Structure formats: structure tokens, C-alpha cells
């Protein structure tokens, strides 16, 4: 662990896709923030993995909480690693969960693993998210978490109908996909992405902060999708969104229809 005297120091390292920083939280003895290219990516508190600092991470966690009975292990595939915040959360809330994290930046993964060791049951894979997903056996996972970015945007390889179909195939019949994306008013990318997931999943919901949905700021949108209708636990998701310290809403059914409007699914291919 990086220290300076009796104080932890920021660790800076060149990784495959930029410059990474691990900054200690001065208010929490085992808290760390990961930045890549100066942009915050993850926050981890090794003493309390249930503590989730970022709004969108809490929304993803709310989906993980409805993915199975409380405390029951889940088989989870994480596409995109960062500092493994969500993998640590699952390990803490659902002990014994077999998890795999796929991260394309091997240098970043090595840095995080060295300074912030992952739980023993979390397997790490260096590779391309879509390539690894396409190789999975059908019906293998309870949950797939897609948090993959190339700069500020999702790569097209994980944004099209082909990815949606591959994710649905890799999930068991009751399995869930949860996806993080960034958007800005008028949320055109989110409308397209929701329409795209609907080509492969029986049920889709959108989770976002109220300011995002009112078109007042740019930020993160979370999409959740289920292979089976009625599987998302929308009422529980809505309750969690409403009581978050950054309150939000869940769009589902007719509300999501209205949000999508005339947006069309994104087909695989260039452009």
C-alpha cells in the first residue's frame, strides 16, 4: 500500500489506456478513489465494501439486490473492472458468489489488485468485453454487469443488438443484465439503448436521477433488463431510487415507452 510517513500517498501509474491515480480518502482510513485520465472511475472502502460513493453504482447495486434472495450467492460476470467496487459489494452482501471481472487494461487491473486486493472468489480476466462475452456458455450467469467505456462513451461492440442478444444468451432464464452509460440532454443515447435492449429482453427498466430525467445535467443512466417478464422487481427498484441521497426514478412499461418515443434499436456494425 502506498504510504508517506504515517500518511497514505496518492499512487500514480501509467497504464495501458492512460494515467491512473489511486487517491486515498482523507476521511476514511481504507477509502480510495480511482481516476483514469483525471476522470473519477471508482471508489472503494476496503473496510466497508457496502459503502458506495457514486450515484450510478448505487443504482446498479439496487438491481443486484433484486437479482436473488437476500444473501444468496449469484454467479456474476462484470464487463469492465475499474477498482472492482461492485464485485466487492457482491462479495460482501452475497458471500460465496462466483464472480468474473473482465477488464481490457491489464496494467490497470494489476495496479488495482496490488494496492486493493480483490476478494478471493473474484476471478480476473484481461480481455475485450464483447469477445469474452461471446465465448460464454449459454445460461451461465445470474447477472451480467456492463460498465464498459472507451473514453466517455460505450464502445459500439457493447451497445448494439448483437451485444444484447449475446448477453441474453449468457444469462439463465431468470437472469438480469444491468448496464451503465453516460448521456446528456435530451438523452438520445439512452433512448436508443433502451430500445436496443428491448430487442433481446422481455423486460427493460431505466434508472436515473431526477435531474437527469428533467434534462438539467449530463451524467449516468442505468438500464436493467430481464429475460423473463416481471423479473425486475420494479417496485423495489423505485423505492431504492426514491430514498437515495440523490433521489431518482425508474421508467418501466408505458413510462419507458413514452421515454423511448420513436428511437430505434442500434444495429451491430460500423458507425
C-alpha positions, -999 to 999 in steps of 0.1 A, spaced: 0 0 0 13 34 -9 23 54 22 43 85 30 54 85 66 23 78 85 1 90 57 -11 73 26 0 89 -6 -16 91 -40 -2 65 -63 2 75 -100 10 49 -127 9 48 -165 -15 20 -176 -24 7 -210 -51 33 -217 -39 64 -198 -26 75 -165 -42 60 -134 -43 76 -99 -53 59 -67 -61 87 -42 -66 80 -5 -98 93 11 -86 116 39 -118 109 58 -118 71 57 -88 51 66 -92 25 39 -110 45 13 -96 50 -21 -107 67 -53 -95 55 -87 -91 81 -115 -80 74 -151 -70 104 -172 -81 126 -144 -117 113 -145 -131 95 -114 -138 58 -122 -143 40 -89 -144 44 -51 -135 16 -28 -136 14 10 -118 -18 19 -132 -16 55 -168 -13 42 -174 -26 7 -211 -19 10 -203 19 10 -210 31 -25 -200 67 -31 -212 71 -67 -249 75 -75 -249 52 -106 -231 25 -86 -258 26 -60 -284 22 -87 -266 -8 -102 -264 -22 -67 -301 -19 -63 -305 -42 -93 -281 -67 -79 -301 -67 -47 -333 -78 -66 -314 -105 -86 -320 -132 -60 -330 -138 -24 -312 -117 2 -277 -130 9 -279 -159 -17 -248 -163 -39 -250 -151 -75 -229 -160 -105 -219 -126 -119 -200 -115 -150 -186 -79 -147 -177 -64 -181 -154 -35 -171 -135 -36 -139 -123 -3 -125 -114 -8 -89 -138 -37 -86 -163 -18 -65 -193 -38 -75 -175 -72 -73 -165 -63 -37 -201 -53 -29 -214 -86 -42 -188 -105 -22 -198 -86 10 -235 -89 6 -237 -123 -10 -208 -144 3 -196 -173 -19 -207 -157 -51 -186 -168 -80 -176 -137 -100 -156 -129 -131 -143 -94 -139 -132 -86 -175 -110 -56 -179 -92 -47 -212 -65 -27 -194 -42 -53 -178 -19 -27 -163 -48 -11 -145 -61 -44 -133 -26 -53 -119 -23 -19 -102 -57 -22 -85 -51 -58 -75 -17 -49 -59 -30 -20 -39 -66 -30 -33 -66 -69 -33 -99 -83 -46 -119 -109 -27 -106 -145 -32 -137 -156 -51 -134 -129 -78 -116 -141 -109 -99 -115 -131 -96 -117 -169 -77 -93 -192 -96 -91 -224 -122 -74 -246 -157 -74 -231 -176 -84 -262 -150 -111 -272 -152 -127 -237 -190 -125 -236 -193 -142 -269 -173 -172 -256 -195 -178 -226 -217 -209 -223 -254 -203 -226 -273 -198 -194 -242 -195 -173 -248 -163 -153 -274 -149 -129 -263 -113 -136 -241 -95 -162 -229 -60 -153 -219 -40 -183 -198 -9 -174 -175 -6 -204 -162 27 -218 -139 40 -244 -133 75 -231 -167 89 -222 -187 66 -244 -196 29 -246 -178 11 -275 -202 1 -302 -193 -35 -297 -213 -35 -264 -240 -11 -275 -258 -29 -303 -284 -56 -308 -257 -82 -311 -244 -75 -277 -279 -75 -262 -285 -110 -278 -252 -123 -266 -259 -111 -230 -294 -126 -230 -279 -159 -243 -253 -160 -215 -279 -154 -188 -300 -181 -171 -338 -178 -178 -343 -156 -147 -311 -137 -152 -306 -99 -153 -284 -75 -173 -275 -41 -158 -258 -15 -179 -242 18 -171 -240 45 -198 -233 83 -199 -256 107 -216 -266 144 -219 -298 162 -226 -320 152 -245 -308 117 -235 -309 104 -271 -283 77 -264 -303 64 -235 -335 62 -257 -316 42 -283 -300 19 -258 -333 11 -241 -348 3 -275 -318 -19 -283 -321 -39 -251 -358 -45 -258 -349 -65 -289 -334 -93 -267 -351 -89 -233 -386 -94 -221 -385 -66 -196 -364 -34 -195 -363 -5 -170 -343 27 -168 -329 41 -135 -318 77 -133 -316 107 -110 -344 133 -112 -321 160 -126 -310 137 -154 -346 129 -163 -356 165 -163 -328 173 -188 -309 195 -163 -275 179 -165 -253 152 -181 -244 121 -162 -251 84 -158 -281 64 -168 -285 27 -156 -305 2 -177 -317 -31 -163 -331 -59 -184 -346 -93 -176 -350 -124 -198 -383 -132 -180 -412 -107 -177 -419 -94 -142 -385 -103 -130 -370 -69 -124 -387 -61 -91 -396 -26 -103 -414 -15 -71 -382 -23 -51 -360 -5 -76 -383 25 -75 -383 26 -37 -345 24 -36 -342 52 -62 -366 74 -42 -348 71 -10 -313 75 -24 -294 106 -12 -296 117 -49 -332 108 -55 -342 93 -88 -370 74 -106 -375 42 -126 -391 42 -160 -408 10 -170 -436 -3 -191 -456 26 -205 -434 52 -189 -404 37 -208 -424 36 -240 -430 73 -237 -393 79 -230 -381 59 -259 -406 76 -283 -395 69 -319 -359 59 -311 -348 28 -329 -325 0 -318 -288 3 -326 -278 -25 -350 -243 -40 -349 -219 -26 -375 -197 4 -382 -207 39 -374 
